[in-house]
Amino acid sequence: AGRLSGKVALISGGAGGCGLAASELFAREGAKVGIVDLPRSKGEEVAAAIRANGGEAIFAPADVSVSAEVSSAVKAVEAAFGAITVLFNHAGILAVGPFLETEEDEWDRLMAVNVRSMFLMTKAVLPGMLAAGGGSIVCTSSISAVAATPMEVLYDTTKGACHMFARAIAVEFRDRGIRCNAVCPGFIATDHGKRELVGLSKYGVDVSEAAIAAQQGRMCDPKEVANAALFLASDEASFVNGTHLFVDNCFTAV
Ligand code: NAD
């Protein structure tokens, strides 16, 4: 039996980057997986590939910042598989640029996709999770929640919010069988990570291999984030609650 057998997992941003690695890994570990991602994403293909490998997965398209889309995606996953017992709040986007050039609509959009999404998704999933007797929520924070990167005031602010959201949900619901933790990756070799390095170098921030190596040794592999999320999602982490698991090879330790 897999480490998530008997669980129903919803993974937001599950069609790309680390979310894709988590969709594949959670399915291999026996979870029934609801992949929530943008309609234009590869969600359908990813779900079909998991099914072709003997796993169980469906694609439920949604923009995670839009309440009505979140609730229909959650309902679709519940209708297919039953109550959601693992929620991986992973979808998120990046913004890089000088603070004084940040426009209000960009600020609102990043807050909506990175932070409001966690509120909407968690609120939609919790009633079913509570009725099922409990579950595990994992939120994707970042090293950016505690270590500010130049040119990323907006992004860092959203991740600071994700960081505390995970802890505050844990405190409010720990007496009802709900655990909520955050996974906090360093620079990951995904589209997001690569865009970030290109964006930062445009503004003269040193993201040379040497600079990254001094901090981290190398970019984080999406699978390494998925493995950390798997642990937090599984019953192996039964007494791990309200915590932040850094996957950053000492980035924040030095
Ligand atoms: P990615 O850009 O490779 O993949 C993100 C996925 O989320 C994509 O499939 C995309 O379609 C989906 N998505 C984007 N906006 C969405 C929306 N509004 N609704 C639904 N789905 C949406 O990114 P990744 O590297 O896997 O990063 C995802 C998460 O990891 C984010 O929360 C990000 O802040 C965090 N993170 C990334 C890094 C990094 O270096 N890549 C580091 C730390 C934290």
Residues whose N, C-alpha, C, O or C-beta is under 5 A from the ligand:
A	BS01	NAD	G13 A15 G16 G17 C18 G19 V36 D37 L38 S41 A62 D63 V64 S65 H90 A91 G92 I93 V113 T140 S141 S142 P185 G186 F187 I188 T190 D191 H192 G193
